[in-house]
């Protein structure tokens, strides 16, 4: 059954049509939905004759470097060399602060004090609607699915590099069409992209079959250290800086690792904690029957019912120990 989805809001179309120079941004440490949505929106804007640039506070993860961006991607506003934009479009970013310090300042500026309009397109629960124009709907499986509907509204075919970017966004946030958020709308969009020429085999070669031996060995060690808690219902994995240093890898080598652990029989929730720049980054995953977003929110985090995260102070082991009791209580109330 297809969920009730918000149709393309007219103000978003109007803002896009009236724009001349658009800066597109997304959250730091971008995943496939973030980069795919940004690239797709940029190609839509370019097809309408707009000048486009891209900003992301952190670099593109190694495993997503194959995705071609339609214009320059910068990591500092100084790299724009004075280029002025009249529209700032934010995709797949649950709040202003996930985009990083520089961007948060631009997104938080009062309307009367800025010369640009803000468009926010997102599918995260709890988005505070910080844009001047917002298209936010958690019923969409991915922000890329919303961008796909935007292209449809503008009669732009979901083909070529646009189609590839959208397919990446949707595949990334649905676990290659295996998570609970894989709805009919997601499959219809994917089918339309394939019908327009995307080779699933070639896409999979770029997206999935690009591992280094070091990454595989790291995952092997981590899986050997996984422990089960809450009578086997919670899989806990803790990653320290020493793990990454041993194999000479960056944190993006852990992309999708937490989701992969959902394959363990009997596990309802994955609790994954790793060393971050300032403390610990915790990722929580479920199959949708346990609301991990509610747990993350208690520590200032956010996300979705089946996938959420939060940044916490302290070491990964300490952070995991603080969250674990809440997960056990949620899974087995009164225990």
Secondary structure, DSSP 8 states (H G I E B T S, - for coil): ---------HHHHHHHHH-SEEEEE--SS--HHHHHHHHHHHHHHHHTT-EEEEE-SS---GGGTTS--SS-EESSGGGGTT---SEEEEES-SSGGGG-HHHHHHHHS-GGG-SSEEEEEE--BT----SSEEEE-TTSS-HHHHHHHHHHHTT--S-HHHHHHHHHHHHHHTTTTTSTT--HHHHHHHHHHHHTT--HHHHHHHHTS---HHHHHHHHHHHHH-EEETTTTEEEEEE-HHHHHHHT--GGGGTTHHHHGGGSTT--EEEEEEEETTEEEEEEEESSSS-HHHHHHTTT-EE-SSEEEEEESS-HHHHHHHHHHHHHHHHSTT-
